[in-house]
Amino acid sequence: MVVKSRQGDPSRLDLGYVALFLGMRVNQVVRERLRAAGYRDVRDSHGYVIQHLIEAPRSITELAVRMQVTQQAASKVVAEMAELGILELVPAADKRAKQVRLSARGWSAVKDGRRIRRQIERRLIRAAGPRRYETARAILSTCLEAVGGMEQVRTRRVPRPE
């Protein structure tokens, strides 16, 4: 009996893998274009911090809780991103602690990243056609909801991959 493997045939991958690999490739293209635009040290992991600062500045403690990491881990990534000029530490209202917020360069990176993502999205729409693209987006959103991931997206609490 001969059993044919799915290996080597990407069209046979399950939906989760196809979505994952598409997302990984899109992120890779975004990183490449951001680096070409002058954000040389940008990493995917920075996005997992930035998502928590889009709506408001936060303390290191609050960031650590939201990111589900230790204060030490949050402090380390904040220090790294501050050194890159993406984040800045400012006095909190009560002057006892510091708040972390996106710097002007950080907001510029967010704006440029969103612009690049829109360009990639237009390319995908041209490749699939508007109707098929929207159907695929709706299906993936429904599937994300079905496995309990949509709330993390809604609340900007997507955990960093382990």
Secondary structure, DSSP 4 states (H G I P E B T S, - for coil): ------TT-GGGS-HHHHHHHHHHHHHHHHHHHHHHTT-TT--HHHHHHHTTTSSS-EEHHHHHHHHTS-HHHHHHHHHHHHHTTSEEEEE-TTSSSEEEEE-HHHHHHHHHHHHHHHHHHHHHHHHH-HHHHHHHHHHHHHHHHHTT-HHHHHTT-PPPP-
